[in-house]
Amino acid sequence: MTMRPSPSPSPAAHLWQTLSNSTLLRYLLLFGCGWATVLLINYFYGTIALFTAAGIFAALLNYPVAWLSRYIPRGLAIALTFIGALTLLVGMITLIGLEVLNQGQGLLTSLKAALSQQTFLPFQDLLTQLDIGKVIETLQMGLASGLGIVQSVFSSVFTGVFGAVITLYMLIDGEKL
C-alpha cells in the first residue's frame, strides 16, 4: 500500500485557519471604530474647523501679544493686538469689496456703451427673437441664487464673529489650554 500525500490546503483556506476568531473580531472592531471616527469627524467638521482656525489665529496673535506684554500689561497687549488684527482684516475686506464693486460698475458701463453703439445692429434680430418669459425666468433663478449667496454671507459673518470670540478667549486663557 502506497501512501499518497494529503493535498495541501488552498491559500485562502490556510488564511482562514490561521486567523482565529478573536483576531478576526479585532480587525472587524478596528474597522468599525475607524468608520465611526470618520463619521464623527464628518458630522462635527464645521466645529472642528472653526476651533482649529481659531487656535491657529490665537497662536499667530500670541507672538505680538508676548512682545507687547514685555512693555505693557498682558490684558492691554491682548486688546491692542486683537483690535489691530480686526482693523486690518476689516480694512482688507473693505478694500477688496470696493474694488470688486468698482470693477462691476465699470463692466456695466462698458456693456451699456456697447449696446448703444450702432455696430450692435446686426444683433438686433437676435434680441427680437429672445423669449422674454425665459429671460424673466432666468432672472428669477438668478435672484434666488443671489439670496442663497446673501444667506451664506450672513452665515460666514456669524462664523467669523464666533471664531473671533474663540480666538480672544484662547489668547486670554492660552496658558491653561
N, CA and C atoms as an extended XYZ file, in Angstrom:
531
Properties=species:S:1:pos:R:3:atomname:S:1:resname:S:1:resid:I:1 pbc="F F F"
N         0.828       -1.139        0.000 N   MET     1
C         0.000        0.000        0.000 CA  MET     1
C         0.897        1.234        0.000 C   MET     1
N         0.676        2.087       -0.975 N   THR     2
C         1.476        3.300       -1.062 CA  THR     2
C         0.703        4.453       -0.433 C   THR     2
N         1.440        5.243        0.250 N   MET     3
C         0.825        6.398        0.916 CA  MET     3
C         0.876        7.591       -0.033 C   MET     3
N        -0.240        8.146       -0.251 N   ARG     4
C        -0.303        9.361       -1.054 CA  ARG     4
C        -0.274       10.553       -0.111 C   ARG     4
N         0.486       11.572       -0.492 N   PRO     5
C         0.488       12.750        0.383 CA  PRO     5
C        -0.883       13.437        0.347 C   PRO     5
N        -1.247       13.918        1.484 N   SER     6
C        -2.546       14.597        1.550 CA  SER     6
C        -2.431       15.908        0.788 C   SER     6
N        -3.522       16.296        0.115 N   PRO     7
C        -3.460       17.545       -0.648 CA  PRO     7
C        -3.317       18.736        0.305 C   PRO     7
N        -2.452       19.673       -0.076 N   SER     8
C        -2.238       20.844        0.781 CA  SER     8
C        -3.450       21.768        0.646 C   SER     8
N        -3.814       22.408        1.748 N   PRO     9
C        -4.981       23.295        1.676 CA  PRO     9
C        -4.670       24.508        0.801 C   PRO     9
N        -5.715       25.063        0.249 N   SER    10
C        -5.546       26.247       -0.595 CA  SER    10
C        -5.108       27.428        0.272 C   SER    10
N        -4.502       28.455       -0.360 N   PRO    11
C        -4.044       29.610        0.427 CA  PRO    11
C        -5.181       30.299        1.175 C   PRO    11
N        -6.351       30.355        0.583 N   ALA    12
C        -7.478       31.009        1.249 CA  ALA    12
C        -7.908       30.206        2.478 C   ALA    12
N        -7.943       28.907        2.345 N   ALA    13
C        -8.322       28.070        3.483 CA  ALA    13
C        -7.267       28.163        4.580 C   ALA    13
N        -6.009       28.242        4.164 N   HIS    14
C        -4.936       28.360        5.143 CA  HIS    14
C        -5.037       29.693        5.897 C   HIS    14
N        -5.397       30.769        5.191 N   LEU    15
C        -5.550       32.073        5.820 CA  LEU    15
C        -6.651       32.038        6.870 C   LEU    15
N        -7.796       31.421        6.523 N   TRP    16
C        -8.904       31.363        7.478 CA  TRP    16
C        -8.573       30.479        8.657 C   TRP    16
N        -7.732       29.483        8.454 N   GLN    17
C        -7.337       28.638        9.569 CA  GLN    17
C        -6.393       29.374       10.509 C   GLN    17
N        -5.527       30.223        9.947 N   THR    18
C        -4.572       30.930       10.808 CA  THR    18
C        -5.217       32.076       11.560 C   THR    18
N        -6.234       32.678       10.975 N   LEU    19
C        -6.931       33.751       11.689 CA  LEU    19
C        -7.904       33.126       12.677 C   LEU    19
N        -7.649       33.349       13.914 N   SER    20
C        -8.595       32.841       14.901 CA  SER    20
C        -9.772       33.789       14.975 C   SER    20
N       -10.799       33.368       15.629 N   ASN    21
C       -11.990       34.205       15.744 CA  ASN    21
C       -11.674       35.507       16.469 C   ASN    21
N       -10.814       35.464       17.470 N   SER    22
C       -10.518       36.695       18.208 CA  SER    22
C        -9.740       37.679       17.334 C   SER    22
N        -8.859       37.205       16.481 N   THR    23
C        -8.118       38.096       15.590 CA  THR    23
C        -9.055       38.716       14.568 C   THR    23
N        -9.934       37.917       14.016 N   LEU    24
C       -10.895       38.428       13.059 CA  LEU    24
C       -11.812       39.453       13.726 C   LEU    24
N       -12.231       39.161       14.936 N   LEU    25
C       -13.072       40.096       15.673 CA  LEU    25
C       -12.330       41.404       15.949 C   LEU    25
N       -11.047       41.315       16.251 N   ARG    26
C       -10.254       42.529       16.476 CA  ARG    26
C       -10.185       43.384       15.215 C   ARG    26
N        -9.976       42.755       14.069 N   TYR    27
C        -9.923       43.506       12.817 CA  TYR    27
C       -11.272       44.156       12.499 C   TYR    27
N       -12.354       43.429       12.727 N   LEU    28
C       -13.681       43.989       12.487 CA  LEU    28
C       -13.966       45.159       13.430 C   LEU    28
N       -13.581       45.028       14.698 N   LEU    29
C       -13.769       46.126       15.645 CA  LEU    29
C       -12.899       47.325       15.278 C   LEU    29
N       -11.685       47.089       14.835 N   LEU    30
C       -10.812       48.177       14.403 CA  LEU    30
C       -11.414       48.901       13.204 C   LEU    30
N       -11.939       48.148       12.260 N   PHE    31
C       -12.591       48.757       11.099 CA  PHE    31
C       -13.823       49.553       11.524 C   PHE    31
N       -14.637       48.989       12.428 N   GLY    32
C       -15.826       49.684       12.909 CA  GLY    32
C       -15.491       50.963       13.660 C   GLY    32
N       -14.443       50.931       14.483 N   CYS    33
C       -14.027       52.142       15.210 CA  CYS    33
C       -13.498       53.197       14.238 C   CYS    33
N       -12.767       52.782       13.240 N   GLY    34
C       -12.282       53.728       12.228 CA  GLY    34
C       -13.431       54.360       11.472 C   GLY    34
N       -14.411       53.554       11.125 N   TRP    35
C       -15.577       54.069       10.411 CA  TRP    35
C       -16.345       55.058       11.293 C   TRP    35
N       -16.546       54.716       12.555 N   ALA    36
C       -17.265       55.615       13.467 CA  ALA    36
C       -16.501       56.919       13.657 C   ALA    36
N       -15.177       56.846       13.718 N   THR    37
C       -14.365       58.060       13.854 CA  THR    37
C       -14.518       58.952       12.631 C   THR    37
N       -14.494       58.371       11.457 N   VAL    38
C       -14.669       59.155       10.229 CA  VAL    38
C       -16.052       59.801       10.199 C   VAL    38
N       -17.084       59.076       10.611 N   LEU    39
C       -18.434       59.641       10.638 CA  LEU    39
C       -18.544       60.778       11.651 C   LEU    39
N       -17.920       60.635       12.819 N   LEU    40
C       -17.945       61.706       13.821 CA  LEU    40
C       -17.210       62.949       13.333 C   LEU    40
N       -16.053       62.753       12.705 N   ILE    41
C       -15.305       63.893       12.176 CA  ILE    41
C       -16.111       64.583       11.082 C   ILE    41
N       -16.773       63.800       10.231 N   ASN    42
C       -17.607       64.380        9.174 CA  ASN    42
C       -18.778       65.158        9.766 C   ASN    42
N       -19.383       64.641       10.831 N   TYR    43
C       -20.533       65.314       11.443 CA  TYR    43
C       -20.127       66.618       12.114 C   TYR    43
N       -18.987       66.618       12.806 N   PHE    44
C       -18.532       67.793       13.541 CA  PHE    44
C       -17.475       68.586       12.776 C   PHE    44
N       -17.435       68.461       11.460 N   TYR    45
C       -16.394       69.106       10.663 CA  TYR    45
C       -16.392       70.611       10.833 C   TYR    45
N       -17.553       71.245       10.796 N   GLY    46
C       -17.623       72.697       10.924 CA  GLY    46
C       -17.080       73.181       12.255 C   GLY    46
N       -17.450       72.503       13.319 N   THR    47
C       -16.977       72.887       14.655 CA  THR    47
C       -15.484       72.653       14.790 C   THR    47
N       -15.008       71.529       14.291 N   ILE    48
C       -13.573       71.221       14.367 CA  ILE    48
C       -12.785       72.247       13.557 C   ILE    48
N       -13.275       72.587       12.373 N   ALA    49
C       -12.574       73.562       11.529 CA  ALA    49
C       -12.569       74.939       12.186 C   ALA    49
N       -13.681       75.328       12.814 N   LEU    50
C       -13.763       76.634       13.477 CA  LEU    50
C       -12.774       76.725       14.633 C   LEU    50
N       -12.738       75.697       15.478 N   PHE    51
C       -11.819       75.722       16.611 CA  PHE    51
C       -10.363       75.611       16.162 C   PHE    51
N       -10.111       74.875       15.083 N   THR    52
C        -8.746       74.783       14.561 CA  THR    52
C        -8.285       76.130       14.019 C   THR    52
N        -9.141       76.794       13.242 N   ALA    53
C        -8.782       78.110       12.712 CA  ALA    53
C        -8.593       79.115       13.839 C   ALA    53
N        -9.461       79.082       14.844 N   ALA    54
C        -9.319       79.995       15.983 CA  ALA    54
C        -8.021       79.713       16.736 C   ALA    54
N        -7.662       78.459       16.869 N   GLY    55
C        -6.397       78.117       17.524 CA  GLY    55
C        -5.193       78.607       16.740 C   GLY    55
N        -5.259       78.501       15.422 N   ILE    56
C        -4.156       78.984       14.589 CA  ILE    56
C        -4.027       80.505       14.709 C   ILE    56
N        -5.171       81.212       14.633 N   PHE    57
C        -5.117       82.670       14.777 CA  PHE    57
C        -4.630       83.080       16.160 C   PHE    57
N        -5.062       82.352       17.195 N   ALA    58
C        -4.602       82.670       18.549 CA  ALA    58
C        -3.099       82.449       18.665 C   ALA    58
N        -2.597       81.381       18.050 N   ALA    59
C        -1.158       81.126       18.098 CA  ALA    59
C        -0.383       82.201       17.341 C   ALA    59
N        -0.923       82.655       16.203 N   LEU    60
C        -0.250       83.705       15.444 CA  LEU    60
C        -0.299       85.053       16.161 C   LEU    60
N        -1.424       85.355       16.794 N   LEU    61
C        -1.543       86.621       17.511 CA  LEU    61
C        -0.807       86.607       18.845 C   LEU    61
N        -0.429       85.427       19.310 N   ASN    62
C         0.279       85.342       20.585 CA  ASN    62
C         1.684       85.938       20.489 C   ASN    62
N         2.286       85.922       19.301 N   TYR    63
C         3.622       86.494       19.155 CA  TYR    63
C         3.632       87.996       19.422 C   TYR    63
N         2.756       88.789       18.780 N   PRO    64
C         2.758       90.212       19.133 CA  PRO    64
C         2.282       90.463       20.563 C   PRO    64
N         1.392       89.624       21.075 N   VAL    65
C         0.943       89.788       22.464 CA  VAL    65
C         2.117       89.557       23.409 C   VAL    65
N         2.912       88.522       23.155 N   ALA    66
C         4.073       88.249       24.021 CA  ALA    66
C         5.087       89.389       23.943 C   ALA    66
N         5.276       89.935       22.752 N   TRP    67
C         6.229       91.042       22.620 CA  TRP    67
C         5.721       92.287       23.329 C   TRP    67
N         4.429       92.606       23.140 N   LEU    68
C         3.863       93.786       23.786 CA  LEU    68
C         3.756       93.619       25.300 C   LEU    68
N         3.579       92.393       25.772 N   SER    69
C         3.416       92.182       27.214 CA  SER    69
C         4.718       92.414       27.979 C   SER    69
N         5.828       92.554       27.275 N   ARG    70
C         7.078       92.930       27.956 CA  ARG    70
C         7.046       94.391       28.383 C   ARG    70
N         6.254       95.194       27.671 N   TYR    71
C         6.233       96.632       27.929 CA  TYR    71
C         4.943       97.105       28.616 C   TYR    71
N         3.834       96.417       28.342 N   ILE    72
C         2.552       96.804       28.932 CA  ILE    72
C         1.896       95.562       29.523 C   ILE    72
N         0.863       95.713       30.357 N   PRO    73
C         0.190       94.533       30.922 CA  PRO    73
C        -0.394       93.637       29.820 C   PRO    73
N        -0.468       92.339       30.123 N   ARG    74
C        -0.900       91.351       29.126 CA  ARG    74
C        -2.319       91.622       28.621 C   ARG    74
N        -3.226       92.015       29.485 N   GLY    75
C        -4.600       92.290       29.063 CA  GLY    75
C        -4.665       93.410       28.042 C   GLY    75
N        -3.908       94.452       28.283 N   LEU    76
C        -3.874       95.566       27.334 CA  LEU    76
C        -3.190       95.147       26.036 C   LEU    76
N        -2.178       94.301       26.136 N   ALA    77
C        -1.495       93.810       24.933 CA  ALA    77
C        -2.443       92.955       24.092 C   ALA    77
N        -3.245       92.135       24.761 N   ILE    78
C        -4.223       91.319       24.033 CA  ILE    78
C        -5.244       92.215       23.347 C   ILE    78
N        -5.743       93.216       24.068 N   ALA    79
C        -6.750       94.118       23.496 CA  ALA    79
C        -6.197       94.873       22.292 C   ALA    79
N        -4.996       95.419       22.419 N   LEU    80
C        -4.402       96.170       21.304 CA  LEU    80
C        -4.144       95.274       20.097 C   LEU    80
N        -3.610       94.100       20.332 N   THR    81
C        -3.318       93.176       19.230 CA  THR    81
C        -4.603       92.723       18.549 C   THR    81
N        -5.607       92.394       19.335 N   PHE    82
C        -6.860       91.899       18.775 CA  PHE    82
C        -7.569       92.991       17.979 C   PHE    82
N        -7.626       94.198       18.525 N   ILE    83
C        -8.270       95.311       17.814 CA  ILE    83
C        -7.488       95.657       16.548 C   ILE    83
N        -6.181       95.621       16.620 N   GLY    84
C        -5.362       95.878       15.436 CA  GLY    84
C        -5.576       94.826       14.357 C   GLY    84
N        -5.644       93.556       14.754 N   ALA    85
C        -5.865       92.482       13.776 CA  ALA    85
C        -7.248       92.603       13.144 C   ALA    85
N        -8.271       92.907       13.954 N   LEU    86
C        -9.611       93.073       13.398 CA  LEU    86
C        -9.683       94.268       12.462 C   LEU    86
N        -9.014       95.367       12.828 N   THR    87
C        -8.996       96.552       11.972 CA  THR    87
C        -8.325       96.237       10.640 C   THR    87
N        -7.220       95.540       10.698 N   LEU    88
C        -6.513       95.154        9.477 CA  LEU    88
C        -7.377       94.248        8.599 C   LEU    88
N        -8.063       93.283        9.217 N   LEU    89
C        -8.906       92.356        8.465 CA  LEU    89
C       -10.094       93.076        7.836 C   LEU    89
N       -10.768       93.927        8.598 N   VAL    90
C       -11.914       94.666        8.063 CA  VAL    90
C       -11.458       95.620        6.962 C   VAL    90
N       -10.305       96.256        7.133 N   GLY    91
C        -9.782       97.144        6.106 CA  GLY    91
C        -9.488       96.403        4.810 C   GLY    91
N        -8.880       95.229        4.905 N   MET    92
C        -8.593       94.446        3.701 CA  MET    92
C        -9.879       94.012        2.998 C   MET    92
N       -10.856       93.558        3.787 N   ILE    93
C       -12.126       93.124        3.192 CA  ILE    93
C       -12.822       94.307        2.527 C   ILE    93
N       -12.780       95.468        3.173 N   THR    94
C       -13.408       96.663        2.599 CA  THR    94
C       -12.731       97.068        1.299 C   THR    94
N       -11.407       97.068        1.282 N   LEU    95
C       -10.693       97.440        0.057 CA  LEU    95
C       -10.988       96.479       -1.086 C   LEU    95
N       -11.003       95.205       -0.791 N   ILE    96
C       -11.282       94.218       -1.828 CA  ILE    96
C       -12.726       94.355       -2.304 C   ILE    96
N       -13.657       94.543       -1.355 N   GLY    97
C       -15.055       94.716       -1.735 CA  GLY    97
C       -15.282       95.942       -2.588 C   GLY    97
N       -14.648       97.067       -2.230 N   LEU    98
C       -14.799       98.282       -3.032 CA  LEU    98
C       -14.213       98.105       -4.426 C   LEU    98
N       -13.117       97.400       -4.534 N   GLU    99
C       -12.512       97.165       -5.848 CA  GLU    99
C       -13.412       96.278       -6.707 C   GLU    99
N       -14.043       95.271       -6.090 N   VAL   100
C       -14.969       94.414       -6.837 CA  VAL   100
C       -16.167       95.232       -7.322 C   VAL   100
N       -16.711       96.094       -6.459 N   LEU   101
C       -17.822       96.959       -6.875 CA  LEU   101
C       -17.415       97.906       -7.989 C   LEU   101
N       -16.225       98.457       -7.897 N   ASN   102
C       -15.727       99.367       -8.923 CA  ASN   102
C       -15.597       98.644      -10.265 C   ASN   102
N       -15.066       97.453      -10.241 N   GLN   103
C       -14.919       96.681      -11.473 CA  GLN   103
C       -16.288       96.302      -12.037 C   GLN   103
N       -17.242       95.962      -11.165 N   GLY   104
C       -18.584       95.630      -11.629 CA  GLY   104
C       -19.272       96.821      -12.268 C   GLY   104
N       -19.114       98.008      -11.684 N   GLN   105
C       -19.705       99.211      -12.272 CA  GLN   105
C       -19.058       99.539      -13.613 C   GLN   105
N       -17.748       99.337      -13.709 N   GLY   106
C       -17.065       99.548      -14.993 CA  GLY   106
C       -17.561       98.594      -16.058 C   GLY   106
N       -17.818       97.355      -15.666 N   LEU   107
C       -18.356       96.375      -16.614 CA  LEU   107
C       -19.741       96.789      -17.093 C   LEU   107
N       -20.596       97.229      -16.174 N   LEU   108
C       -21.939       97.672      -16.573 CA  LEU   108
C       -21.878       98.873      -17.499 C   LEU   108
N       -20.997       99.810      -17.213 N   THR   109
C       -20.845      100.985      -18.076 CA  THR   109
C       -20.381      100.572      -19.463 C   THR   109
N       -19.442       99.650      -19.545 N   SER   110
C       -18.957       99.172      -20.844 CA  SER   110
C       -20.058       98.456      -21.614 C   SER   110
N       -20.874       97.679      -20.905 N   LEU   111
C       -21.973       96.977      -21.578 CA  LEU   111
C       -23.017       97.959      -22.109 C   LEU   111
N       -23.332       98.982      -21.319 N   LYS   112
C       -24.300       99.985      -21.787 CA  LYS   112
C       -23.770      100.715      -23.011 C   LYS   112
N       -22.492      101.044      -22.996 N   ALA   113
C       -21.902      101.734      -24.145 CA  ALA   113
C       -21.898      100.834      -25.374 C   ALA   113
N       -21.624       99.545      -25.180 N   ALA   114
C       -21.598       98.620      -26.315 CA  ALA   114
C       -22.994       98.414      -26.888 C   ALA   114
N       -23.999       98.398      -26.025 N   LEU   115
C       -25.365       98.195      -26.508 CA  LEU   115
C       -25.907       99.417      -27.233 C   LEU   115
N       -25.419      100.598      -26.888 N   SER   116
C       -25.935      101.810      -27.519 CA  SER   116
C       -25.236      102.145      -28.835 C   SER   116
N       -24.184      101.454      -29.178 N   GLN   117
C       -23.471      101.748      -30.430 CA  GLN   117
C       -24.252      101.226      -31.631 C   GLN   117
N       -24.020      101.852      -32.773 N   GLN   118
C       -24.701      101.446      -33.992 CA  GLN   118
C       -24.156      100.123      -34.535 C   GLN   118
N       -22.965       99.720      -34.124 N   THR   119
C       -22.397       98.461      -34.612 CA  THR   119
C       -23.117       97.265      -33.999 C   THR   119
N       -24.014       97.522      -33.091 N   PHE   120
C       -24.759       96.448      -32.443 CA  PHE   120
C       -25.982       96.026      -33.259 C   PHE   120
N       -26.294       96.756      -34.333 N   LEU   121
C       -27.486       96.478      -35.123 CA  LEU   121
C       -27.555       95.064      -35.685 C   LEU   121
N       -26.453       94.396      -36.068 N   PRO   122
C       -26.589       93.012      -36.547 CA  PRO   122
C       -27.185       92.075      -35.501 C   PRO   122
N       -27.046       92.424      -34.233 N   PHE   123
C       -27.581       91.576      -33.182 CA  PHE   123
C       -29.025       91.938      -32.834 C   PHE   123
N       -29.586       92.920      -33.517 N   GLN   124
C       -30.951       93.358      -33.238 CA  GLN   124
C       -31.947       92.227      -33.519 C   GLN   124
N       -31.687       91.432      -34.573 N   ASP   125
C       -32.570       90.309      -34.887 CA  ASP   125
C       -32.564       89.283      -33.761 C   ASP   125
N       -31.414       89.057      -33.199 N   LEU   126
C       -31.307       88.118      -32.085 CA  LEU   126
C       -32.112       88.616      -30.883 C   LEU   126
N       -32.042       89.905      -30.614 N   LEU   127
C       -32.783       90.465      -29.485 CA  LEU   127
C       -34.290       90.355      -29.685 C   LEU   127
N       -34.752       90.476      -30.914 N   THR   128
C       -36.188       90.369      -31.163 CA  THR   128
C       -36.662       88.921      -31.065 C   THR   128
N       -35.781       87.958      -31.272 N   GLN   129
C       -36.167       86.554      -31.214 CA  GLN   129
C       -36.141       85.996      -29.791 C   GLN   129
N       -35.550       86.720      -28.861 N   LEU   130
C       -35.488       86.230      -27.492 CA  LEU   130
C       -36.875       86.150      -26.883 C   LEU   130
N       -37.108       85.087      -26.134 N   ASP   131
C       -38.375       84.929      -25.428 CA  ASP   131
C       -38.253       85.640      -24.082 C   ASP   131
N       -39.051       86.667      -23.889 N   ILE   132
C       -38.958       87.474      -22.669 CA  ILE   132
C       -39.313       86.641      -21.451 C   ILE   132
N       -40.210       85.686      -21.584 N   GLY   133
C       -40.586       84.819      -20.453 CA  GLY   133
C       -39.401       84.024      -19.936 C   GLY   133
N       -38.599       83.513      -20.873 N   LYS   134
C       -37.411       82.756      -20.453 CA  LYS   134
C       -36.388       83.668      -19.793 C   LYS   134
N       -36.267       84.882      -20.310 N   VAL   135
C       -35.325       85.831      -19.720 CA  VAL   135
C       -35.749       86.173      -18.298 C   VAL   135
N       -37.047       86.394      -18.090 N   ILE   136
C       -37.545       86.710      -16.746 CA  ILE   136
C       -37.360       85.519      -15.817 C   ILE   136
N       -37.608       84.306      -16.310 N   GLU   137
C       -37.410       83.100      -15.502 CA  GLU   137
C       -35.947       82.946      -15.099 C   GLU   137
N       -35.059       83.224      -16.027 N   THR   138
C       -33.622       83.157      -15.725 CA  THR   138
C       -33.237       84.191      -14.681 C   THR   138
N       -33.812       85.387      -14.806 N   LEU   139
C       -33.526       86.424      -13.812 CA  LEU   139
C       -34.065       86.048      -12.440 C   LEU   139
N       -35.232       85.402      -12.374 N   GLN   140
C       -35.778       84.965      -11.097 CA  GLN   140
C       -34.902       83.894      -10.469 C   GLN   140
N       -34.399       82.969      -11.290 N   MET   141
C       -33.495       81.946      -10.752 CA  MET   141
C       -32.204       82.577      -10.265 C   MET   141
N       -31.727       83.587      -10.974 N   GLY   142
C       -30.531       84.304      -10.530 CA  GLY   142
C       -30.765       85.026       -9.223 C   GLY   142
N       -31.973       85.586       -9.057 N   LEU   143
C       -32.318       86.258       -7.804 CA  LEU   143
C       -32.353       85.253       -6.658 C   LEU   143
N       -32.914       84.066       -6.914 N   ALA   144
C       -32.963       83.041       -5.877 CA  ALA   144
C       -31.553       82.609       -5.474 C   ALA   144
N       -30.671       82.443       -6.442 N   SER   145
C       -29.301       82.075       -6.101 CA  SER   145
C       -28.588       83.227       -5.406 C   SER   145
N       -28.951       84.457       -5.769 N   GLY   146
C       -28.381       85.622       -5.083 CA  GLY   146
C       -28.792       85.663       -3.628 C   GLY   146
N       -30.048       85.293       -3.337 N   LEU   147
C       -30.490       85.226       -1.947 CA  LEU   147
C       -29.752       84.125       -1.189 C   LEU   147
N       -29.445       83.034       -1.870 N   GLY   148
C       -28.640       81.984       -1.240 CA  GLY   148
C       -27.241       82.474       -0.917 C   GLY   148
N       -26.701       83.301       -1.799 N   ILE   149
C       -25.380       83.879       -1.551 CA  ILE   149
C       -25.431       84.817       -0.356 C   ILE   149
N       -26.497       85.618       -0.257 N   VAL   150
C       -26.646       86.523        0.887 CA  VAL   150
C       -26.746       85.724        2.181 C   VAL   150
N       -27.489       84.618        2.145 N   GLN   151
C       -27.608       83.775        3.330 CA  GLN   151
C       -26.248       83.202        3.728 C   GLN   151
N       -25.464       82.757        2.757 N   SER   152
C       -24.145       82.213        3.075 CA  SER   152
C       -23.205       83.299        3.596 C   SER   152
N       -23.361       84.535        3.108 N   VAL   153
C       -22.540       85.636        3.613 CA  VAL   153
C       -22.869       85.905        5.080 C   VAL   153
N       -24.175       85.957        5.419 N   PHE   154
C       -24.548       86.165        6.818 CA  PHE   154
C       -24.068       85.019        7.696 C   PHE   154
N       -24.139       83.794        7.190 N   SER   155
C       -23.634       82.651        7.935 CA  SER   155
C       -22.129       82.767        8.145 C   SER   155
N       -21.425       83.223        7.117 N   SER   156
C       -19.978       83.397        7.241 CA  SER   156
C       -19.637       84.503        8.232 C   SER   156
N       -20.431       85.575        8.252 N   VAL   157
C       -20.194       86.658        9.216 CA  VAL   157
C       -20.394       86.136       10.633 C   VAL   157
N       -21.461       85.361       10.846 N   PHE   158
C       -21.700       84.782       12.167 CA  PHE   158
C       -20.555       83.858       12.565 C   PHE   158
N       -20.103       83.029       11.649 N   THR   159
C       -18.984       82.129       11.932 CA  THR   159
C       -17.722       82.922       12.222 C   THR   159
N       -17.501       84.015       11.495 N   GLY   160
C       -16.332       84.859       11.737 CA  GLY   160
C       -16.365       85.504       13.110 C   GLY   160
N       -17.530       86.006       13.512 N   VAL   161
C       -17.652       86.617       14.844 CA  VAL   161
C       -17.433       85.561       15.923 C   VAL   161
N       -18.021       84.399       15.741 N   PHE   162
C       -17.844       83.314       16.709 CA  PHE   162
C       -16.376       82.884       16.773 C   PHE   162
N       -15.728       82.807       15.621 N   GLY   163
C       -14.309       82.461       15.593 CA  GLY   163
C       -13.451       83.517       16.258 C   GLY   163
N       -13.803       84.790       16.082 N   ALA   164
C       -13.053       85.868       16.725 CA  ALA   164
C       -13.184       85.792       18.244 C   ALA   164
N       -14.371       85.477       18.729 N   VAL   165
C       -14.571       85.346       20.177 CA  VAL   165
C       -13.765       84.164       20.718 C   VAL   165
N       -13.774       83.051       20.007 N   ILE   166
C       -12.997       81.891       20.446 CA  ILE   166
C       -11.502       82.224       20.438 C   ILE   166
N       -11.047       82.935       19.410 N   THR   167
C        -9.640       83.341       19.348 CA  THR   167
C        -9.278       84.229       20.525 C   THR   167
N       -10.166       85.162       20.866 N   LEU   168
C        -9.914       86.053       22.000 CA  LEU   168
C        -9.806       85.266       23.301 C   LEU   168
N       -10.717       84.331       23.512 N   TYR   169
C       -10.636       83.520       24.726 CA  TYR   169
C        -9.396       82.635       24.750 C   TYR   169
N        -8.980       82.164       23.587 N   MET   170
C        -7.747       81.375       23.547 CA  MET   170
C        -6.527       82.233       23.852 C   MET   170
N        -6.550       83.492       23.429 N   LEU   171
C        -5.448       84.390       23.767 CA  LEU   171
C        -5.416       84.687       25.271 C   LEU   171
N        -6.604       84.877       25.841 N   ILE   172
C        -6.664       85.206       27.269 CA  ILE   172
C        -6.255       84.015       28.126 C   ILE   172
N        -6.785       82.841       27.838 N   ASP   173
C        -6.513       81.665       28.647 CA  ASP   173
C        -5.594       80.680       27.924 C   ASP   173
N        -4.661       81.199       27.153 N   GLY   174
C        -3.771       80.332       26.372 CA  GLY   174
C        -2.907       79.416       27.220 C   GLY   174
N        -2.448       79.882       28.379 N   GLU   175
C        -1.588       79.058       29.216 CA  GLU   175
C        -2.351       77.868       29.767 C   GLU   175
N        -3.634       78.054       30.072 N   LYS   176
C        -4.439       76.966       30.622 CA  LYS   176
C        -4.743       75.908       29.565 C   LYS   176
N        -4.869       76.354       28.321 N   LEU   177
C        -5.185       75.411       27.253 CA  LEU   177
C        -3.967       74.582       26.905 C   LEU   177
